[in-house]
Amino acid sequence: MSLKGKVAIVTGSASGIGAAVARSLSAAGAAVVVNSSKSAAAGQAVADSLPRAIYVQADVADDSACVSLAAAAQAEFGRIDVLVNNAGTTQVIPHADLEAATDEVWLRIFGVNVLGAWHMTRACVPALRESGDGAVINITSVAGLRPSGSSIPYAVSKAGLNHLTVLLASVLGPEIRVNAVAPGLVDTPWTAGWDAVRERVRARAPLGRSAVPDDVAEAVMGLIGARFVTGQVVTVDGGMALR
């Protein structure tokens, strides 16, 4: 698949899944807008490593920052064809510890994981419509599909993002397709200390390992290229759901 002449925004792309997606988009020929809310040096390094890319620091929980991010993409490259809503956050809280899941935790996680995707999509819709073949890919989680995940607020936020994907797909076609990728455990700096979980995945998953960021990027690229697919949540968990 060639994305030559196309422009993509990848939120939360200073490392991990987002950085892998940015690299894959660039390898296919797209100009890429790299983003993070913090980690500016790391985000700039990702952008500098790509042939046509810029870095824009913005917190997707802030609607005005999302509008500015979309505007920066258009000012630099003149269009937006792909939006990958990858930015996310969590807090590890045992599901039974209801007191630890405070309103502050809920609001922070929902602000990034759900409202962030909403803000970015809304900000990019006019340019995506002009593209004529706009694609939005939301990075969600298997925690939004079954009772698992780092905390209840995180899992519920990802379930909300899954449903947001379906609702947006219903109203934004035919000019814009909206899909989601729901990874299981992915080996990133975020999960570096999750050795016990990683061992359980190795023991149970039919494919015998946890994912790496490039596995998720591959699924993202597949959905971008699948021009008659919209409103789908694609699980990338090595078959873990089968067991």
PEQUI-V519777 format. One record per pair of residues at least 24 apart in sequence whose C-alpha atoms are under 7 Angstrom apart, sorted by the first residue. I is the first residue (numbers start at 1). J is the second residue. D is the distance in Angstrom with one decimal. If there is no record, write none. Layout:
# PEQUI-V519777
[[I:J:D] [I:J:D]]
This chain:
# PEQUI-V519777
[[1:28:6.6] [1:225:6.7] [2:28:5.2] [2:29:6.2] [3:28:5.3] [3:29:4.8] [3:30:5.0] [4:28:6.8] [4:29:4.2] [4:30:5.3] [5:30:6.2] [6:30:4.9] [6:31:6.3] [6:81:5.8] [7:31:4.8] [7:32:5.9] [7:77:7.0] [7:79:6.3] [7:80:5.0] [7:81:5.3] [7:82:6.4] [8:32:4.9] [8:33:6.2] [8:80:6.0] [8:81:5.9] [8:82:4.4] [8:83:5.7] [9:33:4.6] [9:34:6.5] [9:82:6.3] [9:83:4.9] [9:84:6.1] [10:34:5.7] [10:35:6.4] [10:83:6.2] [10:84:4.7] [10:85:6.3] [10:86:6.5] [11:35:4.9] [11:36:6.3] [11:84:6.4] [11:85:5.5] [11:86:5.2] [11:87:5.1] [12:36:4.6] [12:86:5.5] [12:87:4.0] [13:43:6.7] [14:39:6.8] [14:42:5.4] [14:43:4.0] [14:46:6.3] [16:188:5.3] [16:189:6.9] [16:213:5.9] [17:213:4.5] [17:216:6.8] [17:217:6.9] [18:86:6.0] [19:46:6.9] [20:213:5.8] [20:214:5.6] [20:217:6.0] [21:217:4.7] [24:217:6.7] [26:50:6.6] [33:73:6.4] [60:112:6.1] [60:116:4.5] [60:120:6.9] [61:111:4.9] [61:112:4.8] [61:115:6.2] [61:116:4.7] [63:119:5.4] [66:119:6.2] [66:120:5.4] [66:123:6.5] [67:123:5.2] [70:123:6.2] [70:124:5.9] [79:127:6.1] [80:127:5.5] [80:128:5.7] [80:131:6.9] [81:128:5.4] [81:131:5.6] [81:133:7.0] [81:134:4.9] [81:135:6.5] [82:134:5.8] [82:135:4.9] [82:136:5.9] [83:135:6.3] [83:136:4.8] [83:137:6.3] [84:136:5.8] [84:137:4.8] [84:138:5.9] [85:117:5.6] [85:137:6.2] [85:138:4.7] [85:139:6.0] [86:138:6.3] [86:139:5.0] [87:112:7.0] [87:113:6.9] [88:112:5.8] [88:113:5.0] [89:113:6.6] [90:154:5.7] [91:150:6.7] [91:151:6.5] [92:150:4.8] [92:151:5.5] [93:150:6.3] [93:151:4.8] [94:151:6.1] [95:151:5.7] [95:152:5.7] [106:153:5.5] [109:153:6.9] [109:154:6.4] [110:157:5.7] [113:157:6.2] [114:157:6.1] [114:160:6.7] [114:161:5.6] [128:176:6.5] [129:175:5.4] [129:176:6.3] [132:175:5.0] [133:175:5.5] [133:176:5.9] [134:175:6.2] [134:176:4.4] [134:177:6.2] [135:176:5.5] [135:177:4.9] [135:178:6.0] [135:224:6.1] [136:177:6.2] [136:178:4.7] [136:179:6.3] [137:178:6.0] [137:179:5.0] [137:180:5.1] [137:220:6.8] [138:179:6.4] [138:180:4.4] [138:181:6.3] [139:180:5.7] [139:181:5.1] [139:182:6.2] [140:180:6.5] [140:181:5.9] [140:182:4.7] [140:183:6.9] [141:182:4.0] [141:183:5.0] [141:184:6.3] [142:182:5.3] [142:183:5.8] [142:184:5.4] [142:235:6.8] [162:233:6.7] [165:231:6.1] [166:231:4.6] [166:232:7.0] [169:230:6.0] [169:231:5.0] [177:230:5.1] [178:230:5.3] [178:231:5.7] [179:230:5.5] [179:231:5.1] [179:232:5.0] [179:233:6.0] [180:232:6.2] [180:233:4.6] [180:234:6.2] [181:219:7.0] [181:220:6.7] [181:233:5.6] [181:234:4.8] [181:235:6.0] [181:236:6.9] [182:233:6.5] [182:234:5.8] [182:235:4.6] [182:236:5.9] [183:216:6.8] [183:235:5.8] [183:236:4.5] [183:237:5.5] [184:236:6.2] [184:237:4.4] [185:210:5.6] [185:211:6.1] [186:210:5.9] [186:211:4.5] [186:212:5.3] [186:213:6.5] [187:211:6.1] [187:212:5.1] [187:213:7.0] [204:240:6.7] [204:243:6.8] [205:238:5.9] [205:239:5.6] [205:240:4.4] [206:238:6.3] [206:239:5.5] [206:240:6.6] [207:238:5.1] [207:239:6.6] [211:237:6.9]]
